[in-house]
Amino acid sequence: VDGTDQASYSAFRRNGDYAKCVAFMKAIAEAAREAKSPTVLRWKYILFNHNDSDDHLKKAVETAASIGVKIVFHQTCSANRSGRGISELKPIIGDAEVEFYLDKEFLRKAAVP
């Protein structure tokens, strides 16, 4: 879920429904808790220039905590990637993880012939 509202989510997930995704995360988190499942649920949030404002990041962290899922922010190398570095993100996202997401299609197009 790469956003915190319909506008930021659908900028990358064309025709996506943010509310439906959040409802699904809530339902599966509740089902896992009820079943006492050891499964760790992770919200993968790919950082782009349209969803990396302080407000978006804070809301994502808060939403993940309220649902009871772990959030992991992914940096990407795509053309519309976030320009924010880990040192800039950490004060906003706290203990949330940041991983690097390799966009293979972007790299293929950028390859020197």
C-alpha positions as CSV (number, residue, x, y, z in Angstrom):
1,V,0.0,0.0,0.0
2,D,2.0,2.9,-1.4
3,G,0.1,5.9,0.1
4,T,-2.0,7.1,3.0
5,D,-5.0,8.3,1.1
6,Q,-6.7,7.7,-2.3
7,A,-4.7,10.4,-4.1
8,S,-1.3,9.2,-3.0
9,Y,-2.2,5.5,-3.4
10,S,-3.7,5.7,-6.9
11,A,-0.8,7.9,-8.3
12,F,1.1,4.6,-8.6
13,R,-1.6,1.9,-8.2
14,R,-3.8,2.8,-11.1
15,N,-7.5,2.2,-10.4
16,G,-6.5,1.1,-6.9
17,D,-8.8,1.5,-3.9
18,Y,-7.0,2.7,-0.8
19,A,-9.9,2.2,1.5
20,K,-10.3,-1.4,0.3
21,C,-6.6,-2.1,0.9
22,V,-6.7,-0.7,4.4
23,A,-9.8,-2.7,5.2
24,F,-8.1,-5.9,3.9
25,M,-5.0,-5.2,6.1
26,K,-7.3,-4.7,9.1
27,A,-9.2,-7.9,8.4
28,I,-6.2,-10.0,7.9
29,A,-4.4,-8.6,11.0
30,E,-7.5,-9.3,13.1
31,A,-7.8,-12.8,11.7
32,A,-4.1,-13.5,12.5
33,R,-4.5,-12.2,16.1
34,E,-7.7,-14.3,16.6
35,A,-6.0,-17.4,15.3
36,K,-2.9,-16.6,17.5
37,S,-0.9,-17.0,14.3
38,P,2.9,-16.4,14.5
39,T,2.7,-14.8,11.0
40,V,4.3,-11.3,10.9
41,L,2.3,-9.0,8.7
42,R,4.3,-6.4,6.8
43,W,3.0,-3.3,5.1
44,K,5.4,-2.6,2.2
45,Y,5.3,1.1,1.4
46,I,7.3,2.0,-1.7
47,L,8.6,5.6,-1.4
48,F,7.9,7.9,-4.3
49,N,8.1,11.7,-4.7
50,H,4.3,11.8,-4.4
51,N,3.9,9.9,-1.1
52,D,7.0,10.8,1.0
53,S,5.9,14.0,2.7
54,D,6.3,14.2,6.5
55,D,2.5,14.0,6.8
56,H,2.3,10.9,4.6
57,L,5.1,9.1,6.5
58,K,3.7,9.9,9.9
59,K,0.2,8.8,8.9
60,A,1.5,5.5,7.5
61,V,3.4,4.8,10.7
62,E,0.3,5.6,12.8
63,T,-2.0,3.6,10.6
64,A,0.2,0.6,10.7
65,A,0.4,0.8,14.5
66,S,-3.4,1.1,14.8
67,I,-3.9,-1.9,12.6
68,G,-1.2,-3.9,14.2
69,V,1.1,-4.6,11.2
70,K,4.8,-3.9,10.8
71,I,5.5,-1.2,8.2
72,V,8.6,-1.3,6.0
73,F,9.5,1.6,3.8
74,H,11.1,0.7,0.5
75,Q,13.4,3.1,-1.4
76,T,13.4,2.5,-5.2
77,C,15.5,3.5,-8.1
78,S,12.6,4.3,-10.4
79,A,12.2,7.6,-12.2
80,N,9.6,9.0,-9.7
81,R,11.5,7.7,-6.6
82,S,11.7,9.6,-3.4
83,G,14.7,11.8,-3.0
84,R,14.8,11.5,0.7
85,G,17.6,9.6,2.3
86,I,17.5,7.3,5.3
87,S,19.0,10.0,7.6
88,E,16.1,12.3,6.7
89,L,13.5,9.6,7.0
90,K,14.5,8.1,10.4
91,P,13.5,11.1,12.5
92,I,10.0,10.9,11.0
93,I,9.4,7.1,10.8
94,G,11.2,6.2,14.0
95,D,11.9,2.4,14.4
96,A,10.3,1.5,11.1
97,E,12.6,-0.2,8.7
98,V,13.8,1.1,5.4
99,E,14.8,-1.3,2.7
100,F,16.0,-0.8,-0.9
101,Y,13.7,-1.9,-3.7
102,L,15.4,-2.7,-7.0
103,D,13.2,-1.8,-10.0
104,K,14.5,-4.2,-12.6
105,E,12.5,-2.7,-15.4
106,F,14.0,0.7,-14.7
107,L,17.5,-0.7,-14.6
108,R,16.9,-2.6,-17.9
109,K,15.8,0.7,-19.6
110,A,18.8,2.6,-18.1
111,A,21.4,0.0,-19.2
112,V,24.0,1.2,-21.6
113,P,23.8,-0.8,-24.9
